[in-house]
Amino acid sequence: MAAPGSAADTSAKANVTALNCISLSEPNIQKSISLLKQACLDSGFFYVIDHGISQEFMDEVFFQSRKFFDLPLHKKMELFRNDKLRGYTPIADQTLDPKNQVQGDFKEGYFIGVEVHEDDPDTKKPFYAPNQWPSEDILPGWRRVLEQYHKEALRVSRAILKIIALTLDLDADYFDKPEMLGEPLATLKLLHYEGKISDPQRGIYACGAHSDFGFIALLATDDVTGLQICKDKDAQPRIWEDVAPLKGGFIVNIGDLLERLTNDVFRSTLHRVVLDGRERYSIPFFVAPKPECVVECLPSCASEMNPPKKVSFCRNQLLLGINRLFSVVKINLILI
């Protein structure tokens, strides 16, 4: 294990980064394509606004999230996450940067995936299952609100991936294939960060440095600053920049799978959460293809100067990446 903070900057303080902002109601699609492509080449992070989810509904989602995390711990532990990645994850359940962390992330969460009926044959697959839901007696209306938000976040994700497809000289519907967004692994996670001060030099983080695995991730957050990104993950020491919250908008980042699809033209970006002692609530939404999807270099991303990488992703690599991100179980790696 590396010394805590050895790959981090010497201070938790960071400059605020400037991110491109993409409006989903922008009539000039070429403007959106240009802004999004620049963002994917520069940092892999950007804002999305005008997405069609009202502020009133977003406020309700955050209200319901707080109601769950306000429950006594024993009530939350009754819904402890299962091996299909559904349910509650307590404080320090994840350690996303074990080389630099001395203890787990100071956050608790709740996973909600695509709802699959218990009699559906798909339940035999990894990560396909019914969700765990608090009872209506404890949290009335909670399931209805969160299921609606899952549906809306997936709709927004599909709209963003249409623009990404256009930046890659593909048809806008390229990612709508059955093995991709037709049956995606779309996972919503409610997060609550304790009011504990982060100390990178001592290896203490609200959330350790990591990149997200799938296609893209949408992040809705409150007004507490804490998210930081490192645009060059190979730099030593790493240089971290703050990402300012954007009320009414999403912070969106591309994941490792999209990096692989684009032959490393677009790069996934390390990010972490460093807090000053204030509580923080956020809601990430992760979008990945179904496990059967084979991911290989897009034709538009290969050239004589940048030939396709020799290793492609297969089903078990997809599962391994998801497990790496969510720290649940281990699955063997098979290359094709």
Buried (B, 14 or more C-beta within 10 A) or exposed (E): EEEBBBBBBEEBEBEEBEBBBBBBEBEEEEEBBBBBBEBBEBBBBBBBBEBEBEEEEBEBBBEBBBBBBEBEEEBBEBBEBEEBBBBBBBBBBBBBBEBBBBBBBBBBBBBBBBBBEEEEEEEEBBBBBBBBBBEEEEBEEBBEBBBBBBEBBBEBBBBBBBBBBBBBEBEBEBBBEEBBBEBBBBBBBBBBBBEBBBBBBEBBBBBBBBBBBBBBBBBBBBEBBBBBBBBEBEEEEBBBBBBBBBEEBBBBBBBBBBBBBBBEBBBBBBBBBBBBEBBBBBBBBBBBBBBEBEBBBBEEBBEEEEEBEEEBBBBBBBBBBBBBBBBBEEBEEEEE
